[in-house]
């Protein structure tokens, strides 16, 4: 049975962020993930997890200046120093919360940038970050994101992501397999899941075309969840979707798994 983590960036948005931990636990989730909690002290986040009996599944590295449109720094040569500082900050949060996985955001391609220079920077930064994370006992993920959701994002291809992982050969660097992004970018989700499973450390779900809950849209998640079981996937599955109504009323798909996602 898949183990589900509530994405607190997407779900329970009618609540303040620090109140979403309790809401996730009340709905039967055993773990959470989120894009960012850097505006809150690491100890406060750790306390929210502990007080609600939750585990951390995944968090993102700092995205940079969100107001300026940044969505990660790893592929940006002019932000190399900031990227490395940000990884240190993220690893501090991982240490405080027991988070085992850190998603490294690649960033948006600057206008007129030479892609080969961005690629070289990305590979160098990932290799460096993987070593820092290894020393901290943390694994890293990379995730291709479709250009409809984040126009100009550097990493938009799961085949290229696979090439990056195989070239770097870092044992703690893995693929984040978001079925929503896979469907928008490539289609053929089930076959790609089967082929890339050895690289995957984390799965996320939402349903195209609107990134809605798993039971509303074009993907058959009943089948895909059974596929995960058949393949022996043992990691967390992040519920990273935009509820069509209040989060609590969007969780019909979750009823068979409620309170059953513990190790």
Kinemage of the C-alpha trace (Angstrom):
@kinemage 1
@onewidth
@group {chain A} dominant
@subgroup {mainchain}
@vectorlist {calphas} color= white
{ca unk a 1} P 0.000 0.000 0.000
{ca unk a 2} L 1.475 3.401 -0.978
{ca unk a 3} L 2.543 5.684 1.878
{ca unk a 4} L 1.132 9.184 1.414
{ca unk a 5} L 2.519 12.511 2.616
{ca unk a 6} L 0.426 15.681 2.630
{ca unk a 7} L 2.040 18.566 0.784
{ca unk a 8} L 1.469 21.484 3.151
{ca unk a 9} L 2.244 24.090 0.494
{ca unk a 10} L -0.689 22.918 -1.653
{ca unk a 11} L -3.148 21.516 0.898
{ca unk a 12} L -5.065 23.166 3.769
{ca unk a 13} L -4.432 26.644 2.368
{ca unk a 14} L -7.308 28.067 4.396
{ca unk a 15} L -5.073 27.608 7.460
{ca unk a 16} L -1.867 29.304 8.538
{ca unk a 17} L 1.119 27.178 7.562
{ca unk a 18} L 1.982 26.058 11.076
{ca unk a 19} L -1.633 24.943 11.642
{ca unk a 20} L -1.557 22.658 8.597
{ca unk a 21} L 0.480 20.003 10.425
{ca unk a 22} L -2.391 19.295 12.798
{ca unk a 23} L -4.881 19.306 9.925
{ca unk a 24} L -2.818 16.739 8.005
{ca unk a 25} L -2.584 14.477 11.044
{ca unk a 26} L -6.316 14.798 11.689
{ca unk a 27} L -7.022 13.626 8.124
{ca unk a 28} L -4.906 10.522 8.645
{ca unk a 29} L -1.620 11.459 6.987
{ca unk a 30} L 1.465 10.032 8.670
{ca unk a 31} L 3.973 12.334 6.939
{ca unk a 32} L 4.181 15.740 5.305
{ca unk a 33} L 6.246 17.515 2.689
{ca unk a 34} L 6.406 21.142 1.612
{ca unk a 35} L 8.164 23.473 -0.762
{ca unk a 36} L 9.417 25.859 1.878
{ca unk a 37} L 9.237 26.596 5.582
{ca unk a 38} L 12.271 28.849 5.727
{ca unk a 39} L 10.281 31.721 7.207
{ca unk a 40} L 9.844 29.571 10.323
{ca unk a 41} L 12.620 28.522 12.682
{ca unk a 42} L 13.825 24.911 12.268
{ca unk a 43} L 12.950 24.174 15.903
{ca unk a 44} L 9.383 25.386 15.356
{ca unk a 45} L 8.927 23.114 12.342
{ca unk a 46} L 10.414 20.190 14.270
{ca unk a 47} L 8.017 20.860 17.149
{ca unk a 48} L 5.009 20.905 14.799
{ca unk a 49} L 6.046 17.515 13.435
{ca unk a 50} L 6.640 16.057 16.887
{ca unk a 51} L 3.454 17.436 18.414
{ca unk a 52} L 1.344 15.907 15.651
{ca unk a 53} L 3.124 12.579 15.320
{ca unk a 54} L 4.246 13.306 11.767
{ca unk a 55} L 7.350 12.483 9.791
{ca unk a 56} L 9.021 14.674 7.202
{ca unk a 57} L 9.156 13.109 3.736
{ca unk a 58} L 10.672 15.888 1.595
{ca unk a 59} L 11.369 19.587 1.392
{ca unk a 60} L 12.752 21.879 -1.317
{ca unk a 61} L 16.004 23.767 -1.308
{ca unk a 62} L 15.503 27.553 -1.104
{ca unk a 63} L 14.073 28.880 -4.359
{ca unk a 64} L 15.913 32.209 -4.275
{ca unk a 65} L 14.063 35.492 -4.698
{ca unk a 66} L 10.477 34.397 -5.329
{ca unk a 67} L 9.296 37.991 -5.743
{ca unk a 68} L 11.797 38.384 -8.592
{ca unk a 69} L 10.541 35.199 -10.210
{ca unk a 70} L 13.334 32.841 -9.171
{ca unk a 71} L 12.536 29.147 -8.818
{ca unk a 72} L 15.827 27.680 -7.690
{ca unk a 73} L 19.506 28.452 -8.123
{ca unk a 74} L 21.382 25.270 -9.052
{ca unk a 75} L 21.726 26.027 -12.782
{ca unk a 76} L 22.492 29.755 -12.449
{ca unk a 77} L 26.229 30.519 -12.729
{ca unk a 78} L 25.907 34.028 -11.312
{ca unk a 79} L 24.181 32.630 -8.207
{ca unk a 80} L 26.685 29.878 -7.438
{ca unk a 81} L 27.720 31.320 -4.064
{ca unk a 82} L 24.091 31.899 -3.071
{ca unk a 83} L 23.237 28.350 -4.088
{ca unk a 84} L 25.891 26.889 -1.856
{ca unk a 85} L 24.811 29.032 1.059
{ca unk a 86} L 21.226 27.922 0.483
{ca unk a 87} L 22.136 24.242 0.588
{ca unk a 88} L 23.794 24.731 3.950
{ca unk a 89} L 20.639 26.392 5.227
{ca unk a 90} L 18.452 23.602 3.861
{ca unk a 91} L 20.602 20.921 5.469
{ca unk a 92} L 20.203 22.680 8.810
{ca unk a 93} L 16.423 22.281 8.435
{ca unk a 94} L 16.837 18.641 7.428
{ca unk a 95} L 18.899 18.024 10.547
{ca unk a 96} L 16.339 19.677 12.816
{ca unk a 97} L 13.310 17.925 11.311
{ca unk a 98} L 14.773 14.536 10.383
{ca unk a 99} L 13.964 15.196 6.729
{ca unk a 100} L 15.690 12.495 4.634
{ca unk a 101} L 15.184 14.029 1.180
{ca unk a 102} L 15.963 17.478 -0.198
{ca unk a 103} L 14.696 18.486 -3.640
{ca unk a 104} L 17.262 20.742 -5.325
{ca unk a 105} L 15.535 23.383 -7.443
{ca unk a 106} L 17.298 24.046 -10.764
{ca unk a 107} L 16.035 27.544 -11.589
{ca unk a 108} L 14.658 29.434 -14.582
{ca unk a 109} L 16.854 29.910 -17.639
{ca unk a 110} L 17.928 33.581 -17.855
{ca unk a 111} L 17.197 35.424 -21.088
{ca unk a 112} L 19.916 34.872 -23.733
{ca unk a 113} L 21.827 32.468 -21.480
{ca unk a 114} L 24.024 29.808 -23.101
{ca unk a 115} L 22.567 26.490 -22.081
{ca unk a 116} L 25.932 24.742 -22.084
{ca unk a 117} L 27.119 27.110 -19.355
{ca unk a 118} L 23.973 26.455 -17.335
{ca unk a 119} L 24.437 22.706 -17.761
{ca unk a 120} L 28.033 22.870 -16.578
{ca unk a 121} L 27.013 24.932 -13.549
{ca unk a 122} L 24.139 22.567 -12.772
{ca unk a 123} L 26.321 19.475 -12.867
{ca unk a 124} L 29.023 21.093 -10.749
{ca unk a 125} L 26.554 22.392 -8.172
{ca unk a 126} L 24.730 19.065 -7.932
{ca unk a 127} L 27.971 17.154 -7.433
{ca unk a 128} L 29.011 19.578 -4.684
{ca unk a 129} L 25.577 19.518 -3.022
{ca unk a 130} L 25.421 15.728 -3.125
{ca unk a 131} L 28.686 15.507 -1.221
{ca unk a 132} L 27.543 18.036 1.386
{ca unk a 133} L 24.285 16.138 1.790
{ca unk a 134} L 26.069 12.786 2.029
{ca unk a 135} L 28.110 14.077 4.936
{ca unk a 136} L 24.847 15.184 6.598
{ca unk a 137} L 23.109 11.854 5.984
{ca unk a 138} L 20.610 13.376 3.528
{ca unk a 139} L 19.681 12.324 -0.017
{ca unk a 140} L 18.920 14.767 -2.837
{ca unk a 141} L 16.359 14.673 -5.616
{ca unk a 142} L 15.994 16.479 -8.922
{ca unk a 143} L 12.581 16.963 -10.524
{ca unk a 144} L 11.723 17.992 -14.083
{ca unk a 145} L 8.901 20.551 -14.054
{ca unk a 146} L 6.720 21.334 -17.042
{ca unk a 147} L 6.944 24.722 -18.710
{ca unk a 148} L 3.243 25.398 -18.378
{ca unk a 149} L 3.524 25.596 -14.600
{ca unk a 150} L 6.966 27.218 -14.491
{ca unk a 151} L 7.838 28.745 -17.894
{ca unk a 152} L 11.541 28.590 -18.666
{ca unk a 153} L 12.433 26.099 -15.949
{ca unk a 154} L 15.853 24.624 -16.656
{ca unk a 155} L 14.959 20.973 -16.053
{ca unk a 156} L 11.960 19.984 -18.190
{ca unk a 157} L 12.848 16.483 -19.397
{ca unk a 158} L 12.882 13.193 -17.499
{ca unk a 159} L 15.304 11.659 -19.995
{ca unk a 160} L 17.765 14.495 -19.418
{ca unk a 161} L 17.318 14.098 -15.657
{ca unk a 162} L 18.204 10.433 -16.029
{ca unk a 163} L 21.332 11.392 -17.982
{ca unk a 164} L 22.358 13.814 -15.232
{ca unk a 165} L 21.985 11.166 -12.538
{ca unk a 166} L 23.889 8.545 -14.493
{ca unk a 167} L 26.725 10.921 -15.326
{ca unk a 168} L 27.171 12.174 -11.770
{ca unk a 169} L 26.891 8.708 -10.199
{ca unk a 170} L 26.311 10.197 -6.735
{ca unk a 171} L 24.761 7.429 -4.605
{ca unk a 172} L 22.537 9.879 -2.706
{ca unk a 173} L 21.241 11.763 -5.777
{ca unk a 174} L 17.900 10.521 -7.091
{ca unk a 175} L 14.892 11.272 -9.279
{ca unk a 176} L 11.704 12.877 -7.996
{ca unk a 177} L 8.905 11.414 -10.093
{ca unk a 178} L 5.899 13.730 -10.169
{ca unk a 179} L 3.251 11.909 -12.193
{ca unk a 180} L 1.500 15.187 -13.032
{ca unk a 181} L 4.637 16.669 -14.573
{ca unk a 182} L 5.460 13.389 -16.328
{ca unk a 183} L 2.039 13.313 -17.976
{ca unk a 184} L 2.214 16.941 -19.103
{ca unk a 185} L 5.785 16.608 -20.387
{ca unk a 186} L 5.826 13.121 -21.862
{ca unk a 187} L 2.702 11.022 -21.278
{ca unk a 188} L 3.033 7.227 -20.952
{ca unk a 189} L 3.365 7.567 -17.183
{ca unk a 190} L 3.102 3.881 -16.308
{ca unk a 191} L 5.839 2.695 -18.657
{ca unk a 192} L 8.174 5.533 -17.667
{ca unk a 193} L 7.561 4.765 -13.996
{ca unk a 194} L 8.546 1.169 -14.579
{ca unk a 195} L 11.671 2.092 -16.533
{ca unk a 196} L 12.938 4.802 -14.212
{ca unk a 197} L 11.984 3.172 -10.901
{ca unk a 198} L 15.614 2.337 -9.964
{ca unk a 199} L 16.374 6.077 -9.983
{ca unk a 200} L 13.284 7.195 -8.048
{ca unk a 201} L 13.384 8.189 -4.377
{ca unk a 202} L 10.130 10.148 -4.180
{ca unk a 203} L 6.817 10.207 -6.058
{ca unk a 204} L 4.244 12.994 -6.211
{ca unk a 205} L 0.690 12.989 -7.541
{ca unk a 206} L -1.865 15.381 -8.996
{ca unk a 207} L -4.201 14.982 -11.943
{ca unk a 208} L -3.905 16.873 -15.242
{ca unk a 209} L -5.054 19.038 -16.818
{ca unk a 210} L -5.729 21.236 -13.768
{ca unk a 211} L -3.403 19.651 -11.190
{ca unk a 212} L -6.443 18.536 -9.230
{ca unk a 213} L -6.869 15.708 -6.722
{ca unk a 214} L -6.022 12.208 -7.962
{ca unk a 215} L -9.641 11.189 -8.631
{ca unk a 216} L -10.417 14.175 -10.884
{ca unk a 217} L -8.648 14.300 -14.255
{ca unk a 218} L -7.130 12.265 -17.029
{ca unk a 219} L -4.892 9.850 -15.085
{ca unk a 220} L -6.218 6.622 -13.555
{ca unk a 221} L -4.614 6.769 -10.119
{ca unk a 222} L -6.282 3.599 -8.866
{ca unk a 223} L -4.242 1.818 -11.519
{ca unk a 224} L -1.088 3.832 -10.859
{ca unk a 225} L -1.208 3.223 -7.100
{ca unk a 226} L -1.542 -0.503 -7.760
{ca unk a 227} L 1.372 -0.175 -10.162
{ca unk a 228} L 3.522 1.353 -7.436
{ca unk a 229} L 2.723 -1.608 -5.203
{ca unk a 230} L 3.414 -4.124 -7.961
{ca unk a 231} L 6.793 -2.519 -8.634
{ca unk a 232} L 7.692 -2.640 -4.935
{ca unk a 233} L 8.044 1.124 -4.503
{ca unk a 234} L 8.656 1.754 -0.793
{ca unk a 235} L 9.074 5.534 -0.642
{ca unk a 236} L 6.571 8.249 0.147
{ca unk a 237} L 3.970 9.536 -2.307
{ca unk a 238} L 3.433 13.264 -1.927
{ca unk a 239} L -0.114 14.604 -2.383
{ca unk a 240} L 0.921 17.787 -4.210
{ca unk a 241} L -2.307 18.883 -5.841
{ca unk a 242} L -4.678 21.859 -5.994
{ca unk a 243} L -7.956 20.858 -4.328
{ca unk a 244} L -11.044 21.717 -6.348
{ca unk a 245} L -12.802 22.476 -3.055
{ca unk a 246} L -11.643 22.573 0.563
{ca unk a 247} L -8.851 20.075 1.168
{ca unk a 248} L -10.997 18.003 3.527
{ca unk a 249} L -13.642 17.452 0.837
{ca unk a 250} L -11.027 16.613 -1.801
{ca unk a 251} L -9.774 13.536 0.060
{ca unk a 252} L -12.202 10.849 -1.120
{ca unk a 253} L -9.313 9.266 -3.032
{ca unk a 254} L -7.388 8.998 0.248
{ca unk a 255} L -10.032 7.143 2.281
{ca unk a 256} L -8.620 3.630 1.590
{ca unk a 257} L -5.195 4.789 2.803
{ca unk a 258} L -6.203 6.984 5.757
{ca unk a 259} L -4.068 6.239 8.795
{ca unk a 260} L -2.383 3.312 7.030
{ca unk a 261} L 0.694 5.019 5.635
{ca unk a 262} L 3.072 4.234 8.492
{ca unk a 263} L 6.224 2.188 7.958
